[in-house]
Each structure stands twice: as structure tokens, then as C-alpha cells.
């Protein structure tokens, strides 16, 4: 099993996919350290490839919810050049740009999260951006590893969602 090295992880924004209690999760790492169980270059590239093909083919275009407050905060923070959301610093994103990074993955059945802050130990703080809604039948990805080592920071109990977590 080939692993991403620390330097590569720190310099790249990597899409990582896993299952958390049966739900498919997608995270955009933005320079954080990928946990050892998920740090498999070959498996991750294969999943990225499968997801990309499915997005291009419009597979299982499920109805999704976009966390509009998050998108607005990204745009506002970027315009203020706060630096807290480094992925977008200086890019002056518009809503469409932010949404296109996460919506297509959510349409496949993933709960899609963005790294909003790098923590001192290389871990990241992740915020929900887009997720499938309704009685959905998401695309099944057999190679998704089960991963339970996240620290839930905030939940929306009413909607049954993890809105923020550390990993």
C-alpha cells in the first residue's frame, strides 16, 4: 500500500472518501494530514476516478441540500481576506464556484465536507457543505473504507446530520 507523504498532503487539497456508520463521506482535505487508515494512494485514486466518471455520466443525480450559510460565509470571508478559509483566500469565489466542488459528489450520495481550519496537530476541522436528501438510493462504492475515528464537534439533531467534525 502506497501512502501520501506528509509534504504532499500539506501541499495538496485531496478528495478523501470513506463510510462513517453506513453513510458515505467525502472530505476535501486542503493540506491536512490524512489519517493512516485512509492514507492509501491507490485506493483513493481509484475512488476519485470512479466518482469522477460517475459525475461525468450523471449517475444517480440525487436531490441534494446545500448548506447555504456555509457557502455565504466562504464568499464573505474570502472577500474580507480573513485567511481562515485558506482554500478560497484571494480567489474571490462566487456561489457557483463553491457549490460545484461539493454538489456533484453529494448527488452521488456522499455527505460532502470542506476543511475550514487546519488544527495545530495536522488534523482538520470539517464543515458540511452538501448532502443527499429524501429517501435516496445512493451509488454504492464497494472500496469505501469504514472509518470511525472522527471527533464530532456539532450536530444538527433535527436533521440528523453531523455538521462539523475533526479528523
N, C-alpha and C positions, 0 to 999 in steps of 0.2 A: 504494500500500500504506500503510494507516494503521498507526502504531506506538503502543504504550503509551508514555506519557511516564514519566520517572524517578519523579516524585511518585506517579503512580498505581501503578506497580509496587511502590514502597516501602510503600504503604498497603494493598495488597490481596494476598490469597492467590489466585494464579491457577493454574488447571489448564493445563499445557502438555503437548502430545503431539508425539512425533517417533519416527523409526526410527533405531536405532543398530545397524549391521551386520545389518540384516534383522529385528531384534526391535523390537516396539512398546514404547515407553517412555511413561510418564505420570509427571509430577512435579507436586507441589504446592509452589509457589514460596515462599510466606509472606514476602513483602517483599523478595525478592532480585531482582536485575536479570536480565531475560530476555535471552539472547544475541541479537544482531542478526538472525541467520538465522531465529530462531524468533519474533521480535517482529513478528508480523503479526496485528493485531487481528481482521481479517475472517476469515482462515483459522482462527485459534484459536477464535473464537466459533462458526464453522461446525462445527469438530471437537467442541467442547464440546456443541453442540446434537445432533450425530449420536450421540455417546456417551451423552448423557442419554436420548435416545429409545430407543437400544438397551438401556440398562439397564432402563428402564421396561417394555420389551416382553420382557425376559428373553432377549434374543438370545444365542446361543452361551454359555450358562451353563457355562463350562468349570470343571473341578476346579482349585482353587487351593490354594496353600500360604500360610499367614500366618506371618510371622516373629514368633513368639510372644515371643521375648526382647525384640524391639524394642517390642512393644505393652506388655509388662510394664514396661519402662524408662520409657516415656512416662507411664504411670499413676503409677509410683513417683516420678519426677522432678516431676510436676505436684503431687502431694500434698506433696512436700517444698518446693515453691515455689522450685525451684532457678533458674528463669528460663532455663535452657539450651534448653529446648524451648518457646519462647515461644508457639507455636500453641496449646498446651494450658494455659499458665500461668493459674491461677485458675479453670479450668473444671472441675476435678476429674473428668476423664473416666473412664468405665468402659470395659471392653474392647469392648463392643458399639459404643460411640460411635466409638472409634478405628478399629475394623475396618470399619465401614460407610462410611468415607471412601475406603477403598482396595480392599476386596474386590470390589465390583461392577465396577470398572474392570479388575481382574485377570481376572474371569470373562469379559471380552470378549477377553482375550489380551494385555493390557498388563502389563509389569513396572512395578509402581506404587511410586513413591518419595516420601518425605516429606523436606522440608527440615528438617534437625536443627540447623543452625547457619548463621548469616549470617557470611560471611568479610569481612574488612575492605575488600575491593575491590568489594563488592556481589555477589560470587558467593556461591553457597550450597553447603553440604555436604549431600548427599542420601543417605538410607538406605533400602534396600529394605524394604518393608512386606508386599507381597503379590505373587504371581506365579502364572501358569498352570503346571500340572504335567502330566506324561504326554505321550502322543502326541496333541497337540491341533491343532485346525484353527481358529485364531482368526479373528475377524471381520476383514475386510480394509478398511482405511481408505485410500483412494487419495490423499487430500490430506496424508498424513503426510509432513512433510519429512524428508529424510535429514540427520542431524546427527551429526558425529563429534568435535566439539570438547568432549569431556568428559575430565577427568583422573581415571582410575580410582585410587581410594585403597585399596580392599580387594576381593578376590575370594574366593569360595568355590570353589576348583578342583574339589573333589569333586562339587559340584552344578552346576558350570559357570555360576556366577552372579556378576554384579557386585553386591556388597552395599553398597558405599559409593563415591560419586564426587563430584567437584567440578564445578560448571558455573557 
